[in-house]
Amino acid sequence: MASAEITQLRRQAAYIKKSLFEQGYLDGQFLQLEELQDDTNPNFVEEVVTLFFKDSAKFIANIEAAVEKTPLDFKKLDAYMHKFKGSSSSIGALRVKNECTLFREYCQQGNGEGCLKTFQQIKKEHATLRKKLETYFQLLRQAGPYETATSSH
């Protein structure tokens, strides 16, 4: 691949990443993950994010099952959401984390309607973030690793 193409792919990836921060999808925790990535583990962030989406699918399924039961078990819902919020926070998924916080507030108020509405929003934010991050990582993979200058002495 020509270096101009690689530069263009990296530019597109940088633009997506910038927009994820500007639109509030990600926070500084994502940058901290990127700082942990190095030559020995060049796909670290993508692996962590992939694991998050795998785990969060289980959280969503558990919450989905719990919100279908009546009466709602707010204590159980709050416990599930507490774990989901922690997981979201660990990769810097700001919008998802904020919705989790709101959901937990509704649990504490015993507001079933608020929980259901917020859960729909959580699923929407989660799906949007997943799609955007998949595109971001795909561009980075296509661009390939950064070439590091080596001394030829």
Phi and psi in degrees as a GROMACS rama.xvg file:
@    title "Ramachandran Plot"
@    xaxis  label "Phi"
@    yaxis  label "Psi"
@TYPE xy
-68.6355  150.105  ALA-2
-63.2687  -29.1125  SER-3
-64.743  -38.8671  ALA-4
-65.8762  -43.0784  GLU-5
-61.8709  -44.8923  ILE-6
-59.5982  -42.5677  THR-7
-63.7064  -42.5173  GLN-8
-62.4445  -43.4598  LEU-9
-64.6629  -37.251  ARG-10
-63.5044  -44.4622  ARG-11
-61.9006  -44.0931  GLN-12
-61.524  -43.563  ALA-13
-62.4537  -39.4705  ALA-14
-64.3328  -43.9887  TYR-15
-61.779  -45.9981  ILE-16
-60.454  -45.8439  LYS-17
-59.2539  -44.0991  LYS-18
-67.4515  -31.7145  SER-19
-63.7287  -35.0169  LEU-20
-76.431  -45.8059  PHE-21
-62.127  -35.2004  GLU-22
-87.5257  2.64941  GLN-23
78.9658  15.6178  GLY-24
-75.2008  -35.0061  TYR-25
-124.075  154.925  LEU-26
-124.352  -171.623  ASP-27
-59.0963  -21.7738  GLY-28
-59.8798  -35.1164  GLN-29
-62.9534  -40.7012  PHE-30
-64.7728  -37.5222  LEU-31
-63.9039  -37.9728  GLN-32
-61.9352  -43.3815  LEU-33
-62.1441  -32.9267  GLU-34
-67.1551  -24.9136  GLU-35
-80.1282  -14.2831  LEU-36
-79.6783  135.861  GLN-37
-147.73  -172.56  ASP-38
-60.8286  -31.4953  ASP-39
-74.2908  -23.3575  THR-40
-141.061  71.4669  ASN-41
-67.7989  -16.6229  PRO-42
-109.099  20.4361  ASN-43
-52.3834  -51.7618  PHE-44
-63.6196  -45.0696  VAL-45
-61.1187  -39.5549  GLU-46
-64.8088  -43.5729  GLU-47
-63.6223  -44.5272  VAL-48
-66.1115  -40.8002  VAL-49
-60.9737  -42.9951  THR-50
-62.7317  -41.7421  LEU-51
-56.8461  -48.7768  PHE-52
-66.6811  -33.6257  PHE-53
-65.3876  -49.5088  LYS-54
-65.1939  -41.5411  ASP-55
-68.1048  -25.7874  SER-56
-62.6571  -36.1412  ALA-57
-69.0696  -43.3367  LYS-58
-58.6062  -46.6226  PHE-59
-62.0617  -42.2102  ILE-60
-62.6329  -42.2573  ALA-61
-63.7943  -43.6154  ASN-62
-67.3523  -40.7587  ILE-63
-55.2933  -47.3377  GLU-64
-65.0936  -39.8858  ALA-65
-69.5098  -34.181  ALA-66
-77.2454  -13.1529  VAL-67
-83.5524  -13.4824  GLU-68
-85.7395  140.773  LYS-69
-124.035  138.454  THR-70
-72.3527  159.002  PRO-71
-65.4689  136.545  LEU-72
-94.0069  90.1242  ASP-73
-62.1017  -32.4851  PHE-74
-64.9778  -45.0205  LYS-75
-66.6656  -44.6374  LYS-76
-59.1764  -43.2288  LEU-77
-63.1301  -40.2088  ASP-78
-64.9569  -44.9875  ALA-79
-59.5387  -45.7729  TYR-80
-69.3535  -31.2344  MET-81
-60.1755  -43.9923  HIS-82
-67.6306  -42.1529  LYS-83
-63.8264  -40.6927  PHE-84
-62.9867  -43.6042  LYS-85
-61.6296  -42.1373  GLY-86
-64.2914  -43.9867  SER-87
-62.4939  -42.2277  SER-88
-62.9341  -35.5087  SER-89
-66.1458  -24.0208  SER-90
-105.7  -1.10586  ILE-91
84.6546  24.8697  GLY-92
-79.5083  79.2259  ALA-93
-60.4171  -49.8481  LEU-94
-62.7704  -42.2275  ARG-95
-62.9368  -46.8498  VAL-96
-58.826  -43.8628  LYS-97
-63.4249  -39.2304  ASN-98
-67.0816  -36.1687  GLU-99
-61.9191  -41.106  CYS-100
-60.8028  -45.0182  THR-101
-63.0462  -43.8431  LEU-102
-56.9206  -46.0038  PHE-103
-64.3462  -35.7706  ARG-104
-63.367  -42.1603  GLU-105
-63.5878  -37.6585  TYR-106
-60.3316  -46.3979  CYS-107
-64.8186  -28.4282  GLN-108
-84.8951  -10.0673  GLN-109
70.4729  29.0712  GLY-110
-95.5337  91.9798  ASN-111
-63.359  -41.3705  GLY-112
-62.6622  -43.3465  GLU-113
-61.312  -41.4124  GLY-114
-61.2176  -47.6306  CYS-115
-63.2465  -44.3995  LEU-116
-63.8054  -44.9286  LYS-117
-67.0802  -36.4718  THR-118
-62.2567  -39.4443  PHE-119
-61.6173  -41.009  GLN-120
-66.2338  -39.7442  GLN-121
-59.1275  -46.6855  ILE-122
-62.9636  -37.8966  LYS-123
-66.9358  -47.9213  LYS-124
-61.9943  -41.4041  GLU-125
-61.4209  -47.4649  HIS-126
-65.4444  -40.5846  ALA-127
-64.2915  -46.5938  THR-128
-61.0869  -42.6852  LEU-129
-59.3938  -46.86  ARG-130
-62.8028  -44.4223  LYS-131
-66.0994  -42.4856  LYS-132
-69.8727  -34.823  LEU-133
-61.2605  -41.9704  GLU-134
-63.5918  -45.1971  THR-135
-57.1946  -51.2978  TYR-136
-67.7542  -33.0313  PHE-137
-63.0969  -43.2263  GLN-138
-62.9312  -42.2874  LEU-139
-63.4574  -40.3842  LEU-140
-63.8249  -42.4709  ARG-141
-63.6451  -37.204  GLN-142
-71.1243  -27.5065  ALA-143
80.2854  174.53  GLY-144
-68.0163  152.176  PRO-145
-67.8813  136.992  TYR-146
-80.5799  129.795  GLU-147
-100.161  137.347  THR-148
-70.3876  130.032  ALA-149
-118.3  145.256  THR-150
-77.4779  137.005  SER-151
-111.994  44.3973  SER-152
